[in-house]
């Protein structure tokens, strides 16, 4: 019989609906039952594409003996961290505080009033190598709860008190200066792997927000080393097995230094942020391979991650048929079965396949004869070494790739987490819009607009506030800071790609809700949860970047852009207060706040405000817009003033009313830090003006 999770929408919770563990979803019913039965709560937090979550389920939660012990001792609660990042964030801080580490699956044992007294991540079924197993742990916790309750309550009180003190500690400090940018760069430089790119040794995560910061630092300082750190990282990630060379898109992270062996799950937020990084790198370097990589990422997302309604799904699993990576790896024999002899020999050679395999089972460390496709060097270099035409070589490889893709499509796919999250969709909207503008591809802006329309139409409540999750026709869960910040970001990028004033109106409306319900009037900055959200142990307010940029960092950047767009200094004043509230934390570890420092880079200037006046879609208007969008101008806003006297943009940005065409020709007005140049009507003159603004 299914347990209570059968009635949930989360694919992760539904994965556990047939466990013999008597799971509850996070609910008042669960806490009331714990109080009535005088039992502690076993809180298990994970997500659907988490490999070790699957392992713990198979080992323990599907085991009748473990389930019997858990049901007897606890009220078990399952939480999808992607559905409830508010719950996950609080208890992940608890785990890191109690154990010095964190990760998923996250295990918290707590009192019926939500106060934790034990924390762990993955727990095996049997105890081994000093790690206590479920069969031993559960009876111990039951005994302590029943016979040493005072000790339990004391620990719970101490942990909760420490958590509250951390949350209440004032983070206010000085407004970040340019020196913090230099400090962050030096820290990143100290961790940079100059051979293979990325930061640190292994495992290696893409961390696109670090690359976006480094692009801005290079733009500010002209320091070539900063740009080289970006290009080296992007180059080796694209060569490595972390990139899916058959079906495109990036896997979550690499388990090794060289980016060869990935952890195979694919997350929507990684695709979005990496697409943004490759797009901006293309604008900075004009390298065609960066555009190609962006387009490949987008091809994967539109093919495999887009819902019929226009929104984007969350993730694809690493596992299929009970094994991590099975869908993605190849034997030499199978490649020869699929391809002609010459094609197969080329693929085996170029993509580093070996008879014995280059892929190891994580649990045993044994080679399986299977391979992760990867490149040792760029195809242009391969062509030169083989004395072949690079265009012909690339086309030959592309033909072979399509055959391998068709064969792979016959395999059992990894599970897809088909819930739609407002925050991650905001990131994907931003990525599509940026690519549309940079590559002059209106279809990408149209796709981004359809996704934005879906979220704005289907994922808001009656008051216009965002809802976090949509699945099977149901939108639910009050939106968090990231939902608002990322969606506003996406809408601002979409405006610059489409010049649809409605996108700015929607962004301003979401920002109004964000300020009303999330702003800390005392200390500055935005809380992660709204003022009327469910009460947890603490109300978090964080500035540190994780796998994605912090919501406060993105919100600060949005505020600065909205100030330049509307001319309303109140947005900039709030951004300054936000930066000060993070100032002390930034001083201690600048490289942990690169997304926020990218916003600081914008605030420090110079910034560009560009207004193009003209007829919509006329060639001269398009030519001026291309001059702005072709190059890397990170600290700019771009507005379009149509010839229509009733243009809606005037209500949003009243100052553009005075910006009109000259001699009935499209005209560009360029301002730098609120000081304006004479208008220009040629793309050449506009480009000259823009490039002159690149240095302080």
Number of C-alpha atoms within 10 A of each C-alpha: 8 15 17 16 23 17 12 12 19 22 20 26 23 18 15 22 21 17 21 21 26 23 30 22 20 16 9 10 11 18 21 14 15 19 16 10 13 16 22 25 26 25 24 23 27 24 24 26 24 18 20 17 22 21 16 18 17 14 16 24 24 16 15 13 16 22 21 14 18 26 18 15 23 25 26 23 21 20 23 20 20 20 21 18 18 21 19 20 15 16 25 24 17 25 24 14 15 16 13 9 14 20 15 19 23 22 23 23 22 21 21 22 14 18 24 28 23 19 22 21 22 18 22 17 21 15 14 9 5 6 12 15 17 23 19 14 18 20 15 13 18 18 13 14 19 14 11 12 12 12 13 20 17 12 16 20 15 15 20 19 15 14 19 15 12 14 16 14 9 15 21 18 16 15 17 24 15 12 11 22 24 15 16 24 21 15 14 23 17 12 13 17 18 14 11 19 25 29 22 14 15 14 16 21 20 24 20 26 24 26 27 22 26 26 26 25 22 19 20 17 13 14 13 11 13 22 21 16 24 23 20 16 24 23 17 24 26 22 23 25 27 30 29 23 22 17 21 19 29 28 24 24 25 23 18 14 18 23 27 23 25 25 22 27 23 23 22 23 21 26 25 25 23 24 30 24 25 29 28 27 23 25 22 19 13 15 13 10 14 23 20 14 21 25 20 19 22 23 15 17 20 15 10 16 24 18 15 7 13 18 29 27 23 22 25 23 23 27 22 16 13 12 13 19 22 18 19 23 17 21 21 19 12 13 21 16 12 15 18 12 11 9 18 20 15 17 21 18 13 18 19 16 24 17 13 13 19 21 24 16 13 12 6 7 9 12 14 15 18 24 25 27 26 23 23 16 14 14 17 15 13 18 16 11 9 11 9 13 12 16 11 11 17 15 11 14 17 14 14 21 18 13 16 18 15 14 14 17 12 9 13 11 17 22 17 19 20 21 24 26 25 30 28 28 27 28 29 30 32 29 30 32 31 27 29 25 24 21 18 17 15 16 12 23 26 17 19 30 24 16 24 26 16 18 28 19 12 17 24 19 15 6 7 14 19 29 23 25 24 23 16 9 8 11 21 17 14 20 25 25 27 27 25 27 27 26 30 31 23 29 27 29 27 29 23 23 28 19 19 17 22 14 22 24 18 18 22 20 14 21 19 13 17 26 18 13 18 20 22 16 10 8 17 21 30 26 22 24 24 21 14 9 16 11 11 15 17 16 19 19 23 18 26 22 20 11 13 17 22 24 28 28 29 23 27 30 25 24 27 25 25 25 19 22 24 19 17 15 14 13 18 21 14 19 26 20 19 26 28 21 25 28 21 18 18 28 18 10 15 25 25 19 26 29 28 31 28 26 25 24 24 20 22 15 16 17 23 24 20 23 22 27 27 26 19 16 10 11 12 18 23 17 16 24 25 17 17 23 20 18 19 22 20 20 22 21 21 22 22 26 28 25 16 10 9 10 15 16 23 18 14 19 19 13 13 23 16 10 19 21 21 14 8 12 17 28 25 31 22 22 20 16 15 12 9 13 11 9 20 21 22 17 21 13 14 22 18 11 18 20 13 10 17 19 11 10
